[in-house]
Amino acid sequence: MNTKSDYIEITNKQTKVSNRLVKHLTDFYILGRIQWGIIRDTWHLIVFMASMFPLTSLFFLKVFNQETTLEVITRIIVGNIVFAIILMGLTSVAQDISHEKNQGHFTYYASLPISKITFILSVLVKGILSAIPSIIILAIVGQLMYDVTLQFHINIIPIMLFGILSCVGIGVLIGFWSPTPQVAAILGQVAMMFITFMSPVMVEMESLPIFIQYISYVLPTTYLTDALRYLFQGVWNVQVTQDLVVLVVFSFISFLLIIKFIQWREKN
C-alpha cells in the first residue's frame, strides 16, 4: 500500500472539491448582485405592486369591522401579509421569469460556465427580496391602522424565509413552464386565487367547507398563516414548529421540482 500516493490523491480530491465550492459561491455572489441590481432599479414599482391591493384590503376590512378583537385583527394583518407574499413571490416571479425567458435571457445564462442550481438559487433570492418590502410595510401600517401592537418573535425570520421560498418555488415553476408571458400571467393569477381562497388565509380553518379543508392541507400558505398568527402574538409552540417543518419540506420539494423539470442546456 502506497501511503504517500493515497495521501496525494485524497489531497487532490479535497482541493478539487474546495475549488468547486469557491466557484459556486463566486457565481452565486455575481448572479445575486445582478438580481439585486434588477430589484434596485425597479424598487418603487415592486413596493407599489406589493402593497397596493393588501393595503386597500386592510382599509376596507377596517371600515367594515369597526369593533374587532385582537385575534381578528391579527388574522386580518397576517392574511394580507400572506396575500402580498403570494402576489410577489408567486405571480410576479412567474411573470418576470417568463418574460426573461421570452427575451432570451436564459439562453445567455445557459451559455455561461455556471451551474443550474446556482442560477436557480439566485432567482429564488430575487423572489425573497421582492416580497420583503411588502411584509414590512403591511406589518407597520396594519398596526397603525388598527391601533394595536403586535409582538415579533425572533423565529419569525425562518418562518418567513421558508414561507416565501415555498411560494417563490411555485412561481419559478410556472414561469419556466409557461410558453409565453401571457400564459404565465394567467396561470400565476389562477394559482394566486386558488392558493389564497383554498387555504385559511383570511378566515379560520373551521369556516371553510370540509372538501376545501382537505385541499388546504397541501398548500404552504395554510402553515405559513397558522405560524404567523402565533408568532405575532409572541408565541412559539409545538404547532409552530410543525408548521416550520412542513414549510421546509415544501421549499425542498419545490426546489427539487425546479431542478428536475426546467430546461437549461441542451444536454440536460
C-alpha positions as CSV (number, residue, x, y, z in Angstrom):
1,M,0.0,0.0,0.0
2,N,1.4,3.3,-1.1
3,T,0.6,5.7,1.7
4,K,2.1,8.7,0.1
5,S,0.3,8.3,-3.2
6,D,-3.0,7.8,-1.4
7,Y,-2.4,10.9,0.6
8,I,-1.7,12.9,-2.6
9,E,-4.9,11.5,-4.2
10,I,-7.0,12.4,-1.2
11,T,-5.5,15.9,-1.1
12,N,-6.1,16.5,-4.8
13,K,-9.8,15.4,-4.3
14,Q,-10.2,17.8,-1.4
15,T,-8.6,20.6,-3.4
16,K,-11.0,20.0,-6.3
17,V,-14.0,20.0,-4.0
18,S,-12.8,23.2,-2.4
19,N,-12.2,24.9,-5.7
20,R,-15.6,23.8,-7.0
21,L,-17.3,25.2,-3.8
22,V,-15.5,28.5,-4.2
23,K,-16.5,28.8,-7.8
24,H,-20.2,28.1,-7.0
25,L,-20.1,30.7,-4.2
26,T,-18.5,33.2,-6.5
27,D,-21.0,32.5,-9.3
28,F,-23.9,32.9,-6.8
29,Y,-22.5,36.2,-5.5
30,I,-22.2,37.6,-9.0
31,L,-25.7,36.3,-10.0
32,G,-27.1,37.6,-6.7
33,R,-25.7,41.1,-7.5
34,I,-27.3,41.0,-10.9
35,Q,-30.7,40.1,-9.3
36,W,-30.2,42.8,-6.7
37,G,-29.4,45.4,-9.4
38,I,-32.7,44.5,-11.1
39,I,-34.6,45.0,-7.8
40,R,-32.8,48.2,-7.0
41,D,-33.7,49.7,-10.4
42,T,-37.4,48.9,-10.0
43,W,-37.9,49.0,-6.2
44,H,-40.6,51.7,-6.4
45,L,-42.7,49.5,-8.7
46,I,-42.1,46.5,-6.5
47,V,-43.2,48.4,-3.4
48,F,-46.3,49.8,-5.2
49,M,-47.3,46.5,-6.7
50,A,-46.7,44.5,-3.4
51,S,-48.6,47.0,-1.2
52,M,-51.5,48.4,-3.3
53,F,-54.0,45.6,-3.0
54,P,-53.1,44.4,0.5
55,L,-53.3,48.0,1.8
56,T,-56.6,48.5,0.1
57,S,-57.9,45.3,1.7
58,L,-56.7,46.4,5.1
59,F,-58.5,49.7,4.7
60,F,-61.9,48.2,3.7
61,L,-61.7,45.5,6.3
62,K,-61.1,48.3,8.8
63,V,-64.2,50.2,7.6
64,F,-66.4,47.1,7.7
65,N,-65.1,45.8,11.0
66,Q,-65.3,48.7,13.4
67,E,-65.2,46.6,16.6
68,T,-62.9,43.6,16.4
69,T,-60.8,41.6,18.8
70,L,-57.0,41.4,18.8
71,E,-57.3,37.8,17.4
72,V,-59.4,39.0,14.4
73,I,-57.1,42.0,13.8
74,T,-54.1,39.7,13.8
75,R,-55.8,37.4,11.4
76,I,-56.6,40.3,9.1
77,I,-53.0,41.7,9.1
78,V,-51.4,38.2,8.7
79,G,-53.9,37.4,5.9
80,N,-52.9,40.5,3.9
81,I,-49.2,39.8,4.6
82,V,-49.5,36.3,3.2
83,F,-51.5,37.6,0.3
84,A,-48.7,40.0,-0.5
85,I,-46.2,37.2,-0.3
86,I,-48.3,35.2,-2.8
87,L,-48.6,38.2,-5.1
88,M,-44.9,39.0,-5.2
89,G,-43.4,35.5,-4.6
90,L,-45.7,33.6,-7.0
91,T,-47.5,35.8,-9.5
92,S,-44.8,38.5,-10.0
93,V,-41.9,36.0,-10.1
94,A,-43.8,33.8,-12.6
95,Q,-44.4,36.7,-15.0
96,D,-40.8,38.0,-14.6
97,I,-39.2,34.6,-15.4
98,S,-41.5,34.0,-18.4
99,H,-40.7,37.5,-19.7
100,E,-36.9,36.9,-19.3
101,K,-37.2,33.5,-20.9
102,N,-39.1,35.0,-23.8
103,Q,-36.4,37.7,-24.2
104,G,-33.7,35.1,-24.4
105,H,-32.0,35.9,-21.1
106,F,-31.8,32.3,-20.0
107,T,-30.1,31.3,-23.3
108,Y,-27.4,33.8,-22.3
109,Y,-27.1,32.4,-18.8
110,A,-27.0,28.8,-20.1
111,S,-24.1,29.7,-22.2
112,L,-22.0,30.7,-19.2
113,P,-20.0,28.3,-17.2
114,I,-22.4,28.3,-14.2
115,S,-24.5,25.5,-12.8
116,K,-28.2,25.3,-13.0
117,I,-28.5,25.1,-9.2
118,T,-26.5,28.3,-8.7
119,F,-28.7,30.2,-11.1
120,I,-31.9,28.9,-9.6
121,L,-30.8,29.9,-6.1
122,S,-30.2,33.4,-7.3
123,V,-33.7,33.5,-8.8
124,L,-35.1,32.3,-5.5
125,V,-33.2,35.0,-3.7
126,K,-34.7,37.6,-6.0
127,G,-38.2,36.4,-5.2
128,I,-37.4,36.6,-1.4
129,L,-36.1,40.2,-1.7
130,S,-39.1,41.2,-3.8
131,A,-41.5,40.1,-1.1
132,I,-39.7,41.5,2.0
133,P,-40.8,45.2,1.4
134,S,-44.5,44.4,1.4
135,I,-44.2,42.4,4.6
136,I,-42.5,45.2,6.5
137,I,-45.0,47.9,5.1
138,L,-48.1,45.8,5.9
139,A,-46.8,44.9,9.4
140,I,-46.2,48.6,10.2
141,V,-49.3,50.1,8.5
142,G,-51.6,47.3,9.9
143,Q,-50.6,48.1,13.5
144,L,-51.0,51.9,12.9
145,M,-54.4,51.4,11.1
146,Y,-55.9,49.2,13.8
147,D,-54.0,50.8,16.7
148,V,-52.6,47.6,18.0
149,T,-49.1,46.4,18.9
150,L,-48.1,43.0,17.6
151,Q,-45.2,41.0,19.1
152,F,-42.5,40.0,16.8
153,H,-40.9,36.7,17.8
154,I,-37.3,36.2,16.6
155,N,-38.2,32.9,15.0
156,I,-40.5,34.7,12.6
157,I,-37.4,35.0,10.3
158,P,-37.2,31.3,9.4
159,I,-40.9,31.1,9.1
160,M,-41.0,34.0,6.6
161,L,-38.0,32.7,4.8
162,F,-39.3,29.2,4.1
163,G,-42.9,30.5,3.6
164,I,-41.7,32.9,0.9
165,L,-39.5,30.1,-0.7
166,S,-42.5,27.8,-0.9
167,C,-44.5,30.4,-2.9
168,V,-41.5,31.6,-4.9
169,G,-40.8,27.9,-5.9
170,I,-44.3,27.7,-7.4
171,G,-43.8,30.9,-9.2
172,V,-40.5,29.8,-10.7
173,L,-42.1,26.6,-12.0
174,I,-44.9,28.5,-13.6
175,G,-42.5,30.9,-15.2
176,F,-40.2,28.3,-16.6
177,W,-43.1,26.1,-17.9
178,S,-45.2,28.8,-19.5
179,P,-44.6,29.1,-23.2
180,T,-45.4,32.9,-23.2
181,P,-45.6,35.7,-20.7
182,Q,-49.3,35.9,-21.3
183,V,-49.8,32.3,-20.3
184,A,-47.6,32.8,-17.2
185,A,-49.7,35.8,-16.2
186,I,-52.9,33.8,-16.4
187,L,-51.5,30.8,-14.6
188,G,-50.0,33.0,-12.0
189,Q,-53.3,34.7,-11.3
190,V,-55.2,31.4,-11.2
191,A,-52.6,29.9,-8.8
192,M,-52.8,33.0,-6.7
193,M,-56.6,32.9,-6.3
194,F,-56.6,29.1,-5.8
195,I,-53.9,29.2,-3.1
196,T,-55.5,32.3,-1.4
197,F,-59.1,31.0,-1.2
198,M,-58.4,27.3,-0.8
199,S,-56.4,27.9,2.4
200,P,-57.4,29.7,5.6
201,V,-55.6,32.9,4.9
202,M,-58.3,35.3,5.9
203,V,-60.6,33.0,7.9
204,E,-60.4,30.2,10.4
205,M,-59.9,26.6,9.1
206,E,-63.3,25.6,10.6
207,S,-65.1,28.3,8.5
208,L,-64.1,26.5,5.3
209,P,-66.2,23.7,3.7
210,I,-64.9,20.2,4.5
211,F,-63.6,19.5,1.0
212,I,-61.6,22.8,0.9
213,Q,-60.1,22.0,4.3
214,Y,-58.7,18.8,2.8
215,I,-57.2,20.8,-0.1
216,S,-55.7,23.4,2.2
217,Y,-53.5,20.8,3.9
218,V,-51.4,20.5,0.7
219,L,-50.9,24.3,0.4
220,P,-48.0,26.0,2.0
221,T,-50.0,29.2,2.9
222,T,-52.0,27.2,5.4
223,Y,-49.0,26.5,7.5
224,L,-47.4,30.0,6.9
225,T,-50.6,31.7,8.0
226,D,-51.0,29.5,11.1
227,A,-47.4,30.1,12.2
228,L,-47.6,33.8,11.7
229,R,-50.7,34.2,13.8
230,Y,-49.0,32.6,16.8
231,L,-45.7,34.5,16.3
232,F,-47.4,37.9,16.0
233,Q,-48.7,37.1,19.5
234,G,-45.2,36.3,20.7
235,V,-46.0,32.5,21.0
236,W,-43.7,29.7,19.8
237,N,-45.2,26.3,20.5
238,V,-45.2,22.8,19.1
239,Q,-47.7,23.8,16.4
240,V,-45.4,26.5,15.1
241,T,-42.5,24.0,15.0
242,Q,-44.7,21.6,12.9
243,D,-45.6,24.5,10.6
244,L,-41.9,25.3,10.1
245,V,-41.1,21.7,9.3
246,V,-43.8,21.5,6.7
247,L,-42.7,24.8,5.1
248,V,-39.1,23.4,4.9
249,V,-40.4,20.3,3.2
250,F,-42.5,22.4,0.7
251,S,-39.4,24.5,-0.1
252,F,-37.2,21.5,-0.6
253,I,-39.8,19.7,-2.8
254,S,-40.3,22.8,-5.0
255,F,-36.6,23.3,-5.3
256,L,-36.2,19.6,-6.5
257,L,-39.0,20.0,-9.0
258,I,-37.4,23.1,-10.4
259,I,-34.0,21.3,-10.7
260,K,-35.6,18.3,-12.4
261,F,-38.0,19.9,-14.9
262,I,-36.7,23.3,-16.1
263,Q,-34.8,23.4,-19.3
264,W,-31.3,24.5,-19.2
265,R,-28.6,23.4,-21.6
266,E,-29.4,21.0,-24.4
267,K,-27.6,18.1,-22.8
268,N,-29.9,18.3,-19.8
